[in-house]
Amino acid sequence: MPTEVRRLHRWSAPFIAAGTIRVLMLPIIGAVLASGGVLLSRLDLLSVLFVVPACVYAFITQRVYTYRFTEHELVVRDGLLTRNVRHVSYERIHNVALVRNPIHRMLGVATARVETAAGGKPEALLRVISLEAAEELRRYTLGEERTAASTDSAETTGEATPTLQIPDRELVRLGLISNRGFLVVATFLGAASQGQWWDQDWFTEQDWSGIFAGVQARAPGWVGWLFDSQTVVSKVFLGLAVLLLLLVVIRVLSMAWYLVRYRGFTLHQQGEDLRADYGLWPAVSSVIPAHRIQLVTISASLLHRWFRRASIDVETAGSTDSDSGLGAASGTASTRQWLAPIIEIERAHELVRKVLPEVALDGLEWKPIEARAARRIVNRIAIAVTPITLGIAALFTLAPIPVSGWQALWLPPVVLTTAWLAARQWVRRTGYSLSECAIYFRSGWIGRQVTAVRFVNMQTVSMNQSPFDHRKRMASVAVDTAGAGSTGHRIHIPFLDVAVAEGILSRLYEETRRTEFRW
């Protein structure tokens, strides 16, 4: 039976206004800079230009935005001059993500994003609603028991036994492995360049030479030697010290970022769905329907392997951008979502098997690609290195520098030797495997990745041949899924013998014919 019309929470207007002002920050900064700072003394004018319209828009949005539940769909109405009515079928909804920053938690509210298999923007963005309304939204849209109270629902989902819990020490280890600190440094440098702090009076009036001399006087003697000595050794040590300091700062910022973003990461298995709760700013609660997982990838960089850790991400059909769900570490907008940002290598296969019983990564018989692939990779690099070498040689010859153009001839032997060794290791590690229910592909040497796709999730399979492939009697096989994105490790097996590629293509084609696609 249809329910009564629901409205946004009374606190939604301030949050909508804050979000609108945040979007307008770039025009506000541009207006302040264009006025030479005059607008900073005219806060009343800034309010009239930006803040007042944002507040009016927020009030109108809060009043006209309504939603209600029918037997089969969620009906959302918004807009004042242009009325929008969206009917979202419950069967199409695969996630209701709740996002809460500290202010949300203090007021007992949340922002809810209703995501469907269509991908792109959320079908409905409810900003903001009470926690009781959020639980009601999940009960209706995700097919939970609609007559149960929210407390009963929490008890029946089995949240007391989480599938995975990541303690703070693991997030600290992930910060040591990752380079997320670069984002924080880049943000700081961007803010500094916009504010031009070095041109401000409070910065230029400082006696920086005196401050530096005072710090140097209190520092150990070797610090003064590093900065005062003009020898090559001191300059090398100074460069290494600055580089080491930069690496330490980046690692510390990476650890802080992961502790804030993924603190308390807990993965629960509720029937066929997975629910992840994590984060301090913001706190996110997101659902991953297991039957909509199209692809799963286990990744381990060199630092991951040193710590005997790995990360697991999945690709779902029609997931939204990374901010609305379990965004992967790249930070880019894609269909990738974390299943485990960090996990012990020994537990990675066990977790994948628990979530997707058909995918068994243990005991696979890996088949290699063509050994001739190493020579082809080196040939490609040689084609690219040749014009670069000629350009460097011409530069050394024509430029007024005391370096002979023949010095550029050192580049091809060094690059091609390194490429040959790296290509051989990459080819040795690359392979594929076919089981009764899935296809697997692994690649990488320093950083290693293994990807699995179940046959029921395959949408298209293809065999590709470039002119060079055709000449070498080789081909590549690719598998596409419903949630296919442009980033991340995929099933794309290169450098196969034509007969082998045709055999894989035939097997996958038969599997797609006799299995029913699961959406």
N, C-alpha and C positions, 0 to 999 in steps of 0.2 A: 504493500500500500504506500502511496506517496506520503512523504512527511511534510511537515510545515516548513515554510521558508526560513532558512538560516541566514544570519548576517555576520559580518566580521565583528571581532571583538571591539569594545569601545576604545582600547588602546591602539587600534590599528592606524588611526589617523596620524599620530606622531611618527610611527615607523614609516608610513608611506611618505610623509613629508621629509623625513630624514633621508630616505632613499632617493627622493627626487632631488634634494639639495646636493647629495653626493654626486649624482649624475651631472648636475649643473656646476660642479666645482671647477671644471676646466674653463667654461665660459666666465666664471667669476674671477679666476686667476688671470685670464686674458684681459678682462675689463680693468682689473686693478693695475696690471702692468701697462696697459695702454694709457691709463690716466696718470702714469708716473707716480702712483701711490696716493693720489689725491682721494680716491674712493675709500681708502682705509680710514680717513677722518670723517667720512660721510656714511656711517653705518646705517643711518636712516634711509639714505638713497639705495644702498645695497639691499636693504630689507624690502623696499618697495619693488625693486627690480627682480629679486630672486626669491626671497624668503616668503613674502606674502603670497605670490602666485603658487608656490609649492604648498603652502598650508591650505589655501583654498582648494587646490586640486586634491589634496589628501582628504579633506572633509567631504567633498563631493563623492570621491571614490568610495570612501567608507560607507556612505549613505546609500549608494545605488548598487553596490556589489552584493549580490545574494546568491545562495545556492540551496538546492534541496535534493533529496534522495527519492527516486522512484523505485519500482520493483527491479528494473534492469539497468538503470543509468543514473548518472549524476548530471544535473541540469544547473548550469552556471549562467547568471545574467549579470552584465555590467555595461557601463557606458551611459552617458547622459544625452548628448545630442545624437550620437550614433549608438544605437542599442545593439549589443551582441548577446546572442543566446547560443550556448554550446551544450550539446548532448553527448556525454562521454559514457560509452558503454562500460559496465563493470568488467566485462570479459577482456576489454582492451587495456585496462589499467594494470600495470605491472609493478608500480612503485608509488608509495606516498612517503616522500622524504620529509622529515621534520628537521628544521634548522633553528637552533637557539643560541643566541649570544648571551653574555652575562645579564644584559638588561632583560631579555626574554625570560631568563630563568628567575630573575628577581620578581617579575610581574606575573609569572605563571602562565606565559603564553608561548606560542611557537609560530613560525612560518611554515606552511605546508605546501609542498609541490606535488601535484598529481601528474605522473608521467605515464605515457602510453607507449606502445610499440611504434608509433609514428616517428618518434625521435624529435630532434630539434628542441623548441621551447616547451616548457611544461604545458599540458592542456589546461591546467588551472593553477593559479598561484594565489593562495589564500594568506594574505598578510594583513593582520595576524588573527589567530583564533586561540581559544582557550585549549588547555590540554585535554579537557573532557570532550570538546568538539573535535580535536584531532583524533582521539581514540574512536569516537563515533565515525569519523570519516574513514578511518582504516577498517573498522568493522564492516561498513557497508561496501566499500570499494574493493577490498582485498578478499572478500568472501569469508570473513570470520563469522562466528556465531552472532547474528544481528540482535538477538534478544538478550545476550549476556551483558552484564555490566563490565566496565573497563577493568575493574579489579579482578573479576572472575576470568576475563580474557587473558590477563597477564599470568594468572596461575595455570591456565590450561595450555599455554604455549610452550611450557617447558623451559622457561628462561633460567631456571635455577641451575641447569647444567649446560653452560656455554660450550660450543664447539671449539672455540679458540679465544684465548685471552692473551693480550700482549702487555706485559708489565713495562714499567717505566725504563728499566735497565735495557730492555730490548730496543726501545725507541731511542735511547742514548746511543746504543750500538748502531742503529740505523742512521743516526745523524753523523756518526764517524764514517760510515760507508758512503753516504750520499753527499752531493754538492749543493743542497738546497740553500746553503748560506749565500751562494752567489746571488740568488734572487733578492735576499735582504740587502746585500751590499749594493746591488744595482738600484734597488728602490731608494736607498739612502743617497746614492750619488745623483739619481734623478731629481730627488727633492732638493739636494744642495745646488744643483745646476739651475733649477727653476727659481730658487730663492736667492741665488747669487750672494751667499753669505760672505764671501771674501771681499765684496764691494761695500758691505754695510759698515757703518761708522764703528759699531761695537767691536768689529773684527779688525779693521784697519788701525784703530787707535791702540790696540794692544802692543806692548813691547815684547814681540815674539822672540827677538834675539836674546833679551834678558831672561825670559822664561826658559828658553832652550839652554842658556848658559847655566842657570840655576839647577835645572834637572841634570845637566851633564856633570856639575860639580858634586852632586849627591850620588851619582851613579858610580859603579866600579870603574877602575882604571882602564879595563879593556874596552869599555864603551867609548871613552874618550879617544882611545887609539883607533877604533873603527872609524870615527867621524873625522878625526884630525889628520890621520896619516893619509898620504897620497900614494902609497905603494899599491901595486897591483893586488897583492895578497889581501890588504885591508879592504879594497874595493870588492874583491870576490867574497870575502867573509861578510861584508855589509850587505851585499846583494842576497846572499844565502840567508842572513838573519831576517831581512825584510820579507823574503819569500816564505820562510818558516813562520813568521808572525802572521802573514796573510793567511796561510793554511790553517793555523790555529784559530784565528778569528772566524774563518769560514766554517770550520768544523763546529765551533761553539754555537754559531748562529744556526747551523743545520740542526744540532741537537735541540736548541730552543724551539725551532720551528716545528719539529716533529712532536715535541712534548706538548706544545700548544695545540697543534692541528689534530693529532691522533691519540691524545692521552685517553687511557681507559678503553682502547679498542677492544670490543667484545663482539664475537660473531656467534649468533644463536641460530639453530636450525629448527624451524617451525613447520613441520610437515614437509611440503615441497619447497618452502621458501626459506631464504636466509635473511636474517636481520642483523645489521651492524650498527652499533652505537659507539660513538667516539667523539673526542674533541672537547677542548675548553673554549676556544673562540674560532668558529662557533661550535656548539654541540650539535651533532648530526645524528639522526636516526633514519636509516635507509633500509629498504627491503630489496633483495635480489631474488626474483623467482628462479629457482633452480632449473625449471623446465625451459626457461628462456635463455639460459646460458648457451651461447653458440660456440664459444671457443675458450680454451683455458691455456695459459702460458706460465711456465715456471722459469724465472730469470735469476741468474747468478753472475754478478760481475766478479772481477778479480778480488776486490775487497770483500764481497759477499763470501767467496770461497775461503778466504783467509779466516774469516770469522765462522765458517761452516754454517752459513745462513743462505736463504734464498727469499725471493718474493714471488707471490702468485697473484696474477690479475686475470680477470675474465672479461669477455665481451658479450653483452646482452643485446637482444633484438630491440633496437630502437631506444636505447638509453640516451639521456640528455647529456649536457656538458658536465665537465668535471666538478663544478661547484654545486651541482644539485644532487650528486650521489657520492659514491666512493671514488673521488677523483684519483687517477693514477699519478705517480710521482713526476711525470714529465710536465704536469701542469697545463698541458694543452687540451683544448676542447676535443674530446673523442668519445668513443663508446666504451672505452676501457674503464674498469672499476676494480678496486683492490678486493681480493679475497683474503689476502694476508700481506700487509706491507713488508713484514719480515717474519721469518719462521725458520726453525732448525731444518737443515736439509733432510735429516732423517724423518721428520714429520710431514714434509711437504707432500710426498706421494700419498701418505695416509690421509691427509686432509682432502686432497683431490678425490681420492677413492670414496671418502665418506660423503662428499657433496655430489659427486657424479659416479655412481657405482659402476657404470659401463666403462669408465676410463681407468685402465690399470697401467700405470707407468712402470711398475716393477716387472722384471723378467721379459722385457720386450726384445725381439730379435731385430736389431738395427741392420738395415741394408745400406751400403755406401753408395755415393754418387760416383761418377766416372773419375778415375785417377787423372785422366787427361785434363781435368778442369783446372789444375794448378798451372799448367802451361798456358792455358787460355787467359787466366787471370793476369799472369805476368805479361803476356802479350798486350793486353789492354793497358796496363800501366806503362809499358814501354812506349806505346803510341802517344800517351799523354806526356811522358817525360821528355821525349825528343824535342818538341817545340819549346818547352821550358828551358832545356839545356841550351838550345841555339839562342834563345832570348837573353839568357844570362851571359853567355859568351860574347854576344854583341854588346851588351851593356858594359862588360869589363873592358872590351877592346876600345869602344868609342868614348866612354866616360873618362874624365881627367882624374883617374885614380890609379895608384901604382899596383895594379893587379892585372896579371895576364889573362887573356881570354881563354887560354888553355886550362885554367884552373876550374872552369865549369865542367870539364870532362870527368871530374871526380863524382859528379852527381849521378849519372846513370849506373855505374857499378854499385855504389852504396844503396841507391833506391831499389834497384832490381834484385840485388842479393837479399835485402831485407824482405822485399815483396815475395821472393821465391820461398824463403823460409816460412813466412806468415801464411802464404797460400797453401803450402803443403800441410801445415797444421790445421788450417781451416777445412780443407777438403777431408782430412782424416777424421775430423770431428763431426762433419755434416753427414746426415743420413735420414732415413725414413723407415717407418714400420706400419704395417697394416694388421689390425686385430679383427676380431669378429664384429666389433661395434664401432670402431673408430680408426682414424688415420692420424699418425704422429709424424712430426718433423722436428729435427734438432739441428742447430747450427751454432757457429761461434767458436772462438778459440780462447781469447782472453776473457771475454764476456760470453757466457753460454746461455742458450735459451732452448726450451722444449715446448712445443705447441701441440695441442690435441683438439681434434674436431670429431664429434660423433657423426655417424652416417646420417642419422635422422635430422641433423642440422644443416646438412649440405644443401645449398641451393643450386650452384653451378659448379661444374668441373671443366677444366680446359687444358689443352696441350698447346704450347706455343713454341714456335721455331723462328729464330732470327735468321738472316742470310748466313751468318757465321755458324749458327747451329746446324743449318741445313748442309753446309759444306762439311762439317765435322760429324755428320750423322748423329746429332744430339738434339735434345728437346727439354723443355721444362713443363711441369705439371702444377697447376694452381687450383685451389679450392676456395670457393666464395661462400659466405654465410649471410644470413639475414641481417646480422648486426655488423656487417663489414665496414670498418673504418679505414682511414688512410694512414694511420699510425700503428706502431706495434709490430710484433713478430707474427707472421702469418704462415699458412700452409702454401709455400711456393718452393717447390723442389727443383733446383736448376741442375744443369749439366748431367742429364740422364741419357743413356743410350736410347735411340729411337724405339727399339723393340721393347725395352723396359718401360719407357714412358707410355707406349700404346697399351701395354699390359695393365699398368696402373690405371690408366684412363678407362679401360674396359671394365675393370673391377669396380671402380667408383661409379661408373655409369649404371652398372647392374644394381649396385646398392641403392642408388637414388631412385631407381625404378621400383624396387620391391619394398622400400621403406616409406612410411608415411611421414611427411615433413611435420615437425612439431614446432608450432609457433609460440 
